[in-house]
Amino acid sequence: MKARTGFLGPRGTWTEEAAMSFSDSLELIPYSNICNIVDDVDSGRLTYGVIPVENSIGGGVVDTLDCLANSRDALIISEKIMNINHVLMSSGELEQIEVVISHQNAIAQCRKTIANRLPAARVDFSSSTAEAGRIASTDSSVGVVGSRRIAELYDLRIQSERMSDLKDNYTRFVMIGKEFSGRTGKDRTSICVTLKKNEYASLWRFLGIFAALKINLSRIESRPDPVSPGEYKFFFDMFGHRDDMEVSIALNAIKTYCSTVSILGSYPREEWPRA
């Protein structure tokens, strides 16, 4: 039986394409909200979920970070890095477009190009790139940036190619489940921590542990802690698996400077393409 796997839908999103690339033995179920996917993996209603975590232009996907930080059991178990080639599409003529809508991350990746090619058009957000396609299918004044598959699904005309502001536009998608992936020797570990309050240089001391153990931190990001105004949660990605000796030592040592430490997953690492 195929494993029930939620993805950020509706059908036609880049996340669906990422989900299909993980395995052909998944029962793919579209969701309109990232947190609902995480919650349903937590509860067991889904075996897996596929969600975007960061883009090489727009940065981190805040809904994914916040929902994973608040999850009880969901863990990152795998990742895919995909080239994102947005196109502009609509149901009418190019000259009819008055507003360009898409998911906020797609808009962030195409903002300059939209302004150059459609200087009079407004920009607005939708819950997903595919939802924007559905809206455009019934309104010729709406343009959409997204994948070619959206044009096929909603019978839209491709008005302009290569809408991304930068030629090299990549998104990292993760698959989440409830069991840690095994060590492969080429892994990534993701954690979320809150530092102890009012301790001088705690972040500097925290980072020094990884420097001393020669562990490469490949990503650092912070998000406000909603239950503690003025405080922040820090997200770190590092090379290595939680079962590697150096990583295990580091994860124990950082507890000295943290009030909470959550391991979001240890999983096989894909390399970002190099220009």
GIWO-V270972 format. One record per residue. RES is the residue in one small letter. NEAR is the number of other ideal C-beta (glycine too) atoms within 12 Angstrom. Layout:
((RES & NEAR) (RES & NEAR))
This chain:
((m & 7) (k & 14) (a & 25) (r & 25) (t & 37) (g & 39) (f & 44) (l & 46) (g & 35) (p & 31) (r & 30) (g & 37) (t & 45) (w & 45) (t & 50) (e & 35) (e & 31) (a & 36) (a & 41) (m & 25) (s & 24) (f & 32) (s & 21) (d & 12) (s & 15) (l & 27) (e & 19) (l & 35) (i & 29) (p & 29) (y & 36) (s & 24) (n & 24) (i & 39) (c & 28) (n & 27) (i & 41) (v & 39) (d & 25) (d & 30) (v & 40) (d & 25) (s & 19) (g & 17) (r & 20) (l & 33) (t & 30) (y & 38) (g & 52) (v & 49) (i & 52) (p & 47) (v & 47) (e & 35) (n & 35) (s & 29) (i & 27) (g & 29) (g & 24) (g & 34) (v & 33) (v & 28) (d & 30) (t & 41) (l & 39) (d & 28) (c & 34) (l & 40) (a & 35) (n & 25) (s & 32) (r & 16) (d & 25) (a & 42) (l & 32) (i & 46) (i & 34) (s & 38) (e & 40) (k & 34) (i & 29) (m & 32) (n & 27) (i & 43) (n & 28) (h & 45) (v & 33) (l & 41) (m & 42) (s & 40) (s & 28) (g & 22) (e & 14) (l & 23) (e & 15) (q & 20) (i & 33) (e & 22) (v & 27) (v & 42) (i & 38) (s & 46) (h & 43) (q & 26) (n & 42) (a & 49) (i & 37) (a & 32) (q & 38) (c & 42) (r & 27) (k & 18) (t & 31) (i & 33) (a & 17) (n & 16) (r & 25) (l & 30) (p & 13) (a & 18) (a & 31) (r & 18) (v & 30) (d & 26) (f & 23) (s & 32) (s & 29) (s & 39) (t & 50) (a & 41) (e & 33) (a & 44) (g & 44) (r & 31) (i & 32) (a & 41) (s & 27) (t & 16) (d & 23) (s & 23) (s & 25) (v & 35) (g & 50) (v & 55) (v & 54) (g & 49) (s & 40) (r & 27) (r & 27) (i & 44) (a & 31) (e & 19) (l & 27) (y & 31) (d & 18) (l & 37) (r & 26) (i & 29) (q & 30) (s & 27) (e & 18) (r & 23) (m & 39) (s & 36) (d & 26) (l & 23) (k & 19) (d & 20) (n & 32) (y & 31) (t & 45) (r & 41) (f & 39) (v & 48) (m & 42) (i & 44) (g & 34) (k & 26) (e & 19) (f & 25) (s & 30) (g & 15) (r & 21) (t & 19) (g & 14) (k & 17) (d & 32) (r & 41) (t & 41) (s & 48) (i & 39) (c & 38) (v & 38) (t & 31) (l & 31) (k & 22) (k & 16) (n & 10) (e & 16) (y & 11) (a & 13) (s & 24) (l & 23) (w & 14) (r & 20) (f & 31) (l & 24) (g & 20) (i & 30) (f & 32) (a & 17) (a & 15) (l & 24) (k & 18) (i & 32) (n & 21) (l & 28) (s & 24) (r & 28) (i & 26) (e & 28) (s & 23) (r & 27) (p & 18) (d & 24) (p & 15) (v & 15) (s & 16) (p & 8) (g & 10) (e & 20) (y & 26) (k & 32) (f & 35) (f & 37) (f & 38) (d & 37) (m & 37) (f & 29) (g & 35) (h & 30) (r & 32) (d & 21) (d & 24) (m & 16) (e & 24) (v & 33) (s & 21) (i & 20) (a & 37) (l & 33) (n & 18) (a & 23) (i & 37) (k & 22) (t & 19) (y & 28) (c & 28) (s & 25) (t & 24) (v & 30) (s & 31) (i & 36) (l & 41) (g & 37) (s & 35) (y & 37) (p & 28) (r & 31) (e & 27) (e & 15) (w & 23) (p & 16) (r & 8) (a & 9))
